[in-house]
Amino acid sequence: MKIWLDGGLQDSESARVSVFDHGLTVGDGIFETVKATDGRTFALTRHLDRLARSASGLGLPEPDRDELLRACAAVLDANPVPLGRLRITYTGGHGPLGSDRGEQGPTLVVALAESARRPDSTAVITVPWTRNERGALTGLKTTSYAENVVALARAREHGGSEALFANTVGQLCEGTGSNVFVVLDGEIHTPPVASGCLEGITRALTVEWTGAKETDLPLDVLERAEEVFLTSTLRDVQAVHRVDGRELPGAPGPVTAKAMRIFAERAADDLDP
């Protein structure tokens, strides 16, 4: 496997990042995950735009767009897979053992891992921890992911593939790596960005292509929603058949199934919408 590091391709077995890299020592970094099918990326422009916004929000220099494009193309060419997770990681670089940054500049890593197609439906749980809709990192896709690791581990323990958070005022927010949608009276709703959720790429396209409404929703909407589904880069649109102890028989329901079909058709028509 070849990865991009320090301006060129390297063997994954021998590639090394400093133990003093700020991404390792204090989680000072950002990332994007891009779906790649037979070497072709989906929505890459949107992902790179969000990477730049995350860098600005974290106070990192804006990544070089030309290098990012070269790196993604090189890694995809070197590692042919039918379905892959292309991961772009951009950190504060070599720094001191503290929150202050060093002066050597950022680290850029681009890597690819083969993925399998997700099932049409999944189970999720809610967790007692909250997202902070007023935090310094809200809306940024950072490498500070330990909270998500803990929540996802709990979901796995309960037979789920995702954990859903409320925000500090009890509103439905997001999953560890996905956005959440609910169907109420036949209409699709999803929490607004102001709830504290990440403005997901697949979320934005789903809202645009299905006419979903951005609505403040209490967490307990999950107890009465007719249908629930998740969106993310590798899930696309994925139905939910169980939330905690509540079964949603027949998932994907008719509204979700239509959203899945619309997303698949539109995504096939335009790889960089």
N, C-alpha and C positions, 0 to 999 in steps of 0.2 A: 504494500500500500504506500502510495506517495502522498505527502502533504506539502502544503505551502508554508514556509517559515523563513523569516529573514530574507525575503525578496526572491525566493526560488523554491523549486521542488526539492524535497529531501525524503529519504526513506523513513517511514514512520518508526521503525525500530531504533534508528540512530538519532532522530531529531530530538533536540533538547531545548527546553526553555529554562532560564535561570530560576533557581530556587528562591531568588529575591525578586522575582517578577511580582508586581503589585496585584496582578490578577490572582496569584496564588496566596500571597501573604494577607491581603485585606479584601479580596473580592472586587478590586477596582478594575472593572472591565465590562464590556458589552458584547452581545452576540446576536446573530441571526441564524435561523434554520430555514433552509430553502429546499423545497422538494425538487428532485431531479429524476426525470424519467427518460431512460435511454440516453443519458448525457445532455438532456435539455432541461433547463431550469424553468420554474413557474414563478411568475410575478417577481422576477429578480429586481427590476427597477424599484418597485415598492419596498422590497426588503432593504435595498441599499439606501433608499431615502430614509427609512426608519433608523437604520444604523447610524446615519449622519445625525439625525435628531437625537438619538440616544447619546452619541458622543458629545454633542453640544450640551445636553442636559447634565452630563457627568463632568463637564469641563475638560474633556479630552480634545486634542486636535482633530479636525475633521479628517476621516480616512481618505486616502487618495483613491478616487473613483476608478481611474485607469488601472491602478495596481489591483484593485479588487476584481475588476473584470478579467484581467490577465490571470490572476490567481484562481478564480473560479473555473475559467476555461481550461487552465493547465491541469488542475486536479481532476476535473471531469474527464478530460482526454486520457489521463494516466490511469484512471481507475474505472473502467466501464462496468456498470451495473444496471440492471433493468429498472430498479427503483432505489433511490438513495436519499439519504439525509446529508445535505451539504451544509456544513457548519462553519460559519465565519466568526472567529473570536478575535477581539481587539481589546487589548488591555493597556493599563498605564505604563507597562514596561518595567525595567529594572528600577528598583526603588529601595528606600530605607525600610527598616523593620518598624513601620509606623504608618500613620495615615498620610504624611507628607509624601508627595511624588518626587521621583528622581528626575534627572535631566537628560537621560539617554534616549527618550522618545518611546513611543508605543511599540507593542508587540502585535504582530498580525499572524494569525494561524488560520488556514483554510484546510478543512479535512472532510472526508466523505466516508459514510458508513452505509452499507447496504441495509435496506428496510423491507419489511413485508407489508402487503396491503392490510389495512385494518379491517376488522369485522364490521358488518353493517350496524350493529348495535352493541352497547356496552352498559356496564353498571357503574354508578358513581355513589360517593358518600358526601355528606356535609361534615365539616370539621369545626371545632369550637374556636379556632383562631381566626383573626380578622385581617383583612387588608386595610392599610392606612391610606385613605383617599387623599390625605394632605401631606404625605411623606415626601422627603427630598427625592426619592427614586420613583415615585408614582408615575406611571406611564412610560418608564424607561425599561428597555429589555437588557437588564444587567446580569452579570455572572453571579451576583449575590443571591444564590438559589437555595440556600440551606433550608429556608422555611418551606419551600416547595418539596424538597427531598423528604422532610419529616411528614408532611401532609400526604404525599403520594405513598409513602411506606404504610401509613395507616390505611389508605384506600386499598392497597394490595392485601393487607391483612384481612380486610372485609370483603374480598372478592371483587373489588372494583378496579377500574383502570384510571380513575380520576377522582380528585377531591375538590369540592366546591367551597369557596369562601364567601362569607358576608363581609361588608365593610364595617367601619366603626359605629355606624348608625343603624346597623341591622338590615341593610339592603343587600340583595343578591349582587355579587360582584363578578367573580370569574373562577376558573379552575387553576391548577398549578401550571398548566401549559396550554390552556384552551380558553375560549370564550363560550358562554352558555346562552342558549336561546330557549324560550318557552312558548307554547301555543296556548292562547286564551281566547275562547269563543271563536276559534278558527283563525285568529290573527297571530302573527309571529312578533314576539317582543324580545329585546335583549337589553341588558343594562347599558346606560350611556357611559361614555368615557369618564364623565365626572364622578362616577361611582368608585373610581380607582382602578378599574380594569385596564389591562394593556389594550391598546388599539390594534387588535390583531389584523393581519393582512387578510386572512380568510374571512374574518368577521366583517371587515369593511366591504368585501366583495359580496358576501351573502346579503348584507343589508341593501346594497345597491341593486343586486340582481333579483331579490325576492320582495323588496318593499317592506322589510321588517321595520318595526318601530323601535326607537330607542326610548326606553321607559324606566323610570325608577320603580323597582320591584322589591317587595319585602322578601326575605329569605324563605318564608313559609309559602311563597307562591309555588315552590316545588311540590307542596303537598296537594295542590289542586290543579296544577297545569294539566291540560289534556295530553300534551306531548312535550318532551324535552329533547334537545339535541345540543351537541358540542360542535365547535369549529376550531380547526388549527391547521397548520401547514401539512401535516401528515395524516390527520384525520379527515381533511376536507370537511364534509358535513356528515356527522355520525350520530345516529339515533341513540337515545338512552332508554333501556328497558327496565332499569331499577334505580331508584333514588333512595338510599338508606334501606328501610324495610318496605318501601312502597313499590309494587310492581306496576309497570305500564305495559300491559299485554298488547301484543300485536305490533310492537315497535319494529321497524319505523311506521308510525302512523301516516295517514294520508298527506298531511301538511308537510311533515318532515320528508317523506318520500318524494314529494314534488320539489322541495328545496334541494334534496340530493341530486335529483335529475337535472334541475336547472343549473346547479353548480357544475356538474360534470360536463354538460353540454357547452356552457359558456367557457369553461376553462379549456376545453378541447379546441374551441374556436380561436382562442387567443392566449398564447403562452406568457404574454407580458401585458396583462390588462392594466 
